[in-house]
Every structure is written in C-alpha cells, then in structure tokens.
C-alpha cells in the first residue's frame, strides 16, 4: 500500500490536486506494479510563512 505525501504551499485548486493525484497514482501503479486502488496520496498544504529554505522564511520576496 504505497502512500505518497505531497507537501506544497497553499493555493492550488481542487482541480489541480485532483489532476496531480490521478497522475501520481497512475505512475506509482505502473512503476511499482501495484493496483491503483492501493495508492494513497496525501496533500499537506503549508503557508509560505511556515516554509524556509537556506534559513530564510518565505514571508516576502527573497532578496
């Protein structure tokens, strides 16, 4: 039972998440040789102010 966790900033539409879930499920099923019904996709949406790269929060535009 594969579980795919996608962490991303908030703001994607339900349609975008649906399309991504379908694509990830199809790819996992094909490459992992599992049933698509066994694949779980979890979306974890994170506000930019809770995300940092290189020690810098994405509160505002990176300088």
C-alpha positions in Angstrom: 0.0 0.0 0.0 2.1 2.9 -1.2 1.5 6.3 0.4 2.6 9.4 -1.5 2.8 12.6 0.6 2.9 15.9 -1.3 4.0 19.0 0.7 3.3 22.3 -1.0 2.3 25.8 -0.4 -1.4 26.5 -0.1 -3.3 27.9 -3.1 -3.7 25.0 -5.5 -7.2 24.4 -6.7 -9.2 21.2 -6.1 -8.9 20.5 -9.8 -5.1 20.9 -9.8 -4.9 18.5 -6.8 -7.3 16.0 -8.5 -5.1 16.0 -11.6 -1.9 15.6 -9.6 -3.4 12.8 -7.5 -4.5 10.9 -10.7 -1.1 11.3 -12.3 0.8 10.3 -9.2 -1.5 7.3 -8.7 -1.1 6.1 -12.3 2.7 6.4 -12.3 3.1 4.7 -8.9 0.8 1.8 -10.0 2.7 1.3 -13.3 6.2 1.6 -11.9 5.5 0.0 -8.5 3.4 -2.8 -10.1 0.5 -2.2 -7.7 -3.2 -1.7 -8.0 -4.2 2.0 -8.4 -6.8 1.4 -5.6 -3.9 0.6 -3.2 -2.2 4.0 -3.8 -2.9 6.8 -1.3 -2.0 10.4 -2.0 -1.9 12.9 0.9 -1.7 16.7 0.3 -0.1 18.7 3.1 -0.6 22.4 2.4 1.8 24.8 4.1 1.6 28.5 4.4 4.7 30.2 3.0 5.5 31.8 6.3 5.9 28.3 7.7 8.4 27.3 5.0 12.1 28.2 4.9 15.0 27.5 2.6 18.6 28.4 3.3 17.5 29.8 6.7 15.1 32.3 5.1 11.4 32.2 5.5 9.2 32.9 2.5 7.3 35.7 4.3 8.2 38.1 1.5 10.0 38.0 -1.7 13.5 36.5 -1.4 16.3 39.1 -1.6 
